[in-house]
Amino acid sequence: TALTKMGVKGMTAYPVRGRGDQIGEGADVDVGYGGSDQQTFEDGLVPKIKIEIICVEEELSKIVNSIAINASTGKQGDGKIFVSDISDVIRIRTEEHGQVAV
């Protein structure tokens, strides 16, 4: 919701399972995403949401800060934000490249 209010239009969010330092914690508890109070599957993986956003560099800090503030529960298992460079973007319909295609 915070990202949409900021004007972030394009993002992909999908459910995933993973684990980090909280491995083995939260077994048989299901309170949703974020934090360590989550259901743990037999393989030690917990449900999470992965969000992918492609943005221009000028928007990066604002988006990262919003995610960090709004996704934080203060508990282990809140997740991580990975930032990586994209060498190019091509809008298939128009064949536009680069920033205009974002």
N, C-alpha and C positions, 0 to 999 in steps of 0.2 A: 504494500500500500504506500509506504514512504517513497519508494522508487517511482511509482506511478505519479504521485503528487509532485515529484521533482521534474516530471516530464520525460522520464526514461520510457521510451516506447518499445524497444525491442529487447526481449529477454526470453530465455528458455529455462523452464524450471521442471525438474522431473525427480521422482523418488529414486533414491539409491540406498544401498546398505554399505556400511563401512565401519571402521574402528580406528581408534587412536589410543591415547593414554588411558581412556576409560574402559579398556577391554575387561570384560567379565563383570562390570558394574551394571546395576539396573536390571538384573534378570527378572523376567516375568512382570515388569512394570511397563505400562503403556500410557504415557501422558502426552505424546506428540513429539515434535521435532525440537532439537536443541537441548543442551544440558545432558547430564548423565542419568536422569531418571527416565530411562527408556527401556522398552522391551529389548532383550538381547536374544538373538536367534542362537540355535545350537552351535553354529559356526563362530559365535562371538561377535557377529556383525550386528550393528544397530541401525534402525531406519534413520535416514537423513534426507535432506532436500539439496540437490545440486542446482545452482543457478548459474547460467552463463549469460554474460552481457558483453557485447562488443560496443565500444564507445570511442569517441575521439578523445585525444589526450587531454584536451581542456576540461573535459567532464570527469576524468578519472578520479581525482581526489575527492570531489563532491560525492560521487557514487560510492567509493570505498568507505568514506566516513559515514555515510548514511547506513550502509549495510552493517558496519562495525557497531554503530550505536543501536540500531533497531533490532539486530539479531542477537545481541548480548543478553544472556541470562545471568552471567557472572559465574556460571558453573562449568566444570570440565565437560568438554564435548560440544561447546558452542560452535565449533568449526573453525575453518581457516578461510582466508581470502587469498587466492592466487592471482597474480597479475602477470600477464605475458604479452609480448608483442605479436601483432598480427601483421604479416608482411603485405597482405593485400586483401581487399574485399571486392567481390564482383557481384553486382545485382544482375541476376540472370535475365530478367525481363528486358532491361534496357542496355545491358552490357556496360554499365557505368562501373568505374574502378575507383578505389580509394575512398577518401573521406565523404565524397558525395554519395557513395553507395551505402555508407553506414546509416 
